[in-house]
Amino acid sequence: MKPETIEERIRAAFVGCDVAVIDTTGTADHFEVRVMAPQFKGQLPIQRHRSVLSLFDIEFKSGELHALEIKTFIK
């Protein structure tokens, strides 16, 4: 999966967010994402994590995406 694709999907889901995507292994299936979004206000960290993770259900099920380390912040 391309880092740009991950970034685009997150930006579409969390309008106005800041996103950084890092391919941590160079294999295009292990990534670290940092998302700072106003939509996270009032959410617990686990809720924020799940909302980002759910955007990639299909890719995890297909094996296209293996690992996604998610760091979320309130904007």
C-alpha positions as CSV (number, residue, x, y, z in Angstrom):
1,M,0.0,0.0,0.0
2,K,1.3,3.5,-0.8
3,P,1.8,6.0,2.0
4,E,-0.1,8.5,-0.1
5,T,-3.1,6.3,-0.3
6,I,-3.2,6.0,3.5
7,E,-2.8,9.7,3.9
8,E,-5.6,10.5,1.4
9,R,-8.0,8.1,3.2
10,I,-7.3,9.6,6.6
11,R,-7.6,13.2,5.3
12,A,-11.0,12.3,3.7
13,A,-12.3,10.8,6.9
14,F,-11.0,13.5,9.3
15,V,-11.4,16.8,7.4
16,G,-8.9,19.5,8.6
17,C,-6.5,17.0,10.1
18,D,-2.7,16.9,10.0
19,V,-1.3,13.5,8.9
20,A,2.1,12.0,8.7
21,V,2.6,8.5,7.3
22,I,5.9,6.6,7.6
23,D,6.7,3.3,5.9
24,T,8.6,1.7,8.8
25,T,10.1,-1.3,7.0
26,G,10.2,-0.3,3.4
27,T,7.9,-3.2,2.5
28,A,4.8,-1.1,2.0
29,D,2.8,-3.1,4.6
30,H,4.1,-1.8,7.9
31,F,3.3,1.9,8.7
32,E,3.3,4.4,11.4
33,V,0.7,7.1,11.2
34,R,0.3,10.3,13.2
35,V,-3.0,12.0,13.0
36,M,-4.0,15.3,14.7
37,A,-7.7,16.0,14.2
38,P,-10.3,18.2,15.8
39,Q,-12.8,15.3,15.5
40,F,-10.8,13.5,18.3
41,K,-12.0,16.0,20.9
42,G,-13.9,14.2,23.7
43,Q,-12.8,10.8,22.6
44,L,-10.7,8.3,24.6
45,P,-7.4,7.3,23.0
46,I,-8.8,3.8,22.2
47,Q,-11.8,5.4,20.4
48,R,-9.5,7.6,18.3
49,H,-7.3,4.6,17.5
50,R,-10.2,2.4,16.4
51,S,-11.7,5.2,14.2
52,V,-8.4,5.4,12.3
53,L,-7.9,1.6,12.2
54,S,-11.4,1.0,10.8
55,L,-10.6,2.9,7.7
56,F,-8.3,0.0,6.6
57,D,-10.4,-3.1,7.4
58,I,-10.3,-4.4,3.9
59,E,-6.6,-4.0,3.6
60,F,-6.0,-5.9,6.8
61,K,-8.3,-8.7,5.8
62,S,-6.7,-9.1,2.4
63,G,-3.1,-8.9,3.9
64,E,-2.2,-5.9,1.9
65,L,-1.6,-4.1,5.2
66,H,0.1,-6.0,8.0
67,A,0.8,-3.4,10.7
68,L,-0.3,0.1,11.4
69,E,1.1,1.9,14.4
70,I,-1.3,4.8,15.2
71,K,-0.6,7.9,17.2
72,T,-3.5,10.3,17.6
73,F,-3.6,13.9,18.9
74,I,-6.4,16.4,19.4
75,K,-6.0,19.5,17.1
